[in-house]
């Protein structure tokens, strides 16, 4: 007869025809139980490692690029407010300030475009993480470049054109602009 304590711990191993009660059985059964427990521990460790590795791959390939993209959008939001006095008054600030603002806006345009290409499967990822469509990001990069080029003294109505560009830039990236701060009323665009 097989002791009941061995039957309950073996999950059917002892019920097979291979093991029959006897002197050999009483020495081998504890060894098999230890090997089974060791295998469970090993598989648990392997499963844990695989889960961790897969999680790190997702973080590095998807989440980090999305976060960096959102940081660039936040930097653009900051620059639009910080440099509004410069691009709304082209040619008025010192040449040094104009050059600094122009370079910063140009760098932001480049970073925005580059960061979009680092996000894998951008159209799908944009939907999942609430990012602007690719066409809107390209449009926003164009507006930033336009602002960068127009901080210097130029056309007569350049200040109004720059204010409109900054609004269009914010609309393209989903940056909130209060209705009272707008030059032109926001167009409702359902394809956004």
CORNOR-V794995 format. One record per residue. PHI is phi in degrees with one decimal (999 if undefined). Layout:
<<PHI> <PHI>>
This chain:
<<999> <-88.7> <-58.6> <-66.9> <-65.7> <-73.8> <-64.9> <-72.6> <-96.0> <-101.9> <53.1> <95.7> <-61.1> <-77.3> <-80.2> <-72.8> <-76.3> <-66.1> <-99.8> <-122.6> <-57.8> <169.7> <-64.2> <-66.2> <-58.8> <-68.0> <-90.6> <-83.2> <-57.3> <-61.6> <-65.1> <-64.9> <-64.5> <-66.1> <-65.0> <-64.9> <-64.1> <-62.0> <-65.3> <-61.6> <-62.9> <-60.0> <-65.7> <-64.8> <-65.1> <-62.9> <-64.2> <-64.0> <-64.0> <-62.5> <-63.7> <-61.8> <-62.7> <-63.5> <-61.6> <-66.1> <-63.2> <-63.3> <-62.7> <-70.9> <-90.2> <-119.8> <-66.4> <-60.5> <-61.0> <-65.1> <-62.4> <-64.2> <-61.1> <-65.2> <-65.2> <-63.5> <-61.6> <-65.4> <-64.2> <-66.1> <-58.5> <-62.7> <-66.2> <-60.3> <-77.1> <-63.0> <-101.8> <-58.5> <-67.7> <-85.6> <-76.7> <-85.4> <-131.2> <-61.5> <85.9> <-82.1> <-64.1> <-62.1> <-60.2> <-62.9> <-66.4> <-60.4> <-63.5> <-61.7> <-65.1> <-60.1> <-64.2> <-64.8> <-65.5> <-65.3> <-63.5> <-63.6> <-62.3> <-65.0> <-63.1> <-60.5> <-63.4> <-64.7> <-66.0> <-61.8> <-76.0> <-82.0> <-79.3> <-69.1> <45.4> <-50.0> <-58.1> <-72.5> <-62.8> <-60.9> <-67.0> <-63.7> <-106.6> <69.0> <-89.6> <-65.9> <-60.5> <-57.7> <-62.3> <-71.0> <-68.0> <-63.2> <-61.4> <-63.6> <-62.8> <-64.1> <-64.2> <-62.5> <-63.2> <-62.4> <-64.4> <-59.7> <-78.1> <-112.0> <-80.6> <-85.5> <-59.5> <-155.6> <-57.8> <-62.8> <-101.8> <-65.4> <-61.2> <-67.6> <-61.9> <-67.1> <-63.1> <-65.8> <-61.9> <-67.0> <-65.3> <-64.7> <-61.0> <-62.8> <-63.3> <-64.5> <-96.6> <77.9> <-86.9> <-70.5> <-127.8> <-61.7> <-56.1> <-70.2> <-96.4> <-87.1> <-80.0> <-120.1> <-62.6> <-69.5> <-82.7> <-79.2> <-126.5> <-74.0> <-83.3> <-75.0>>
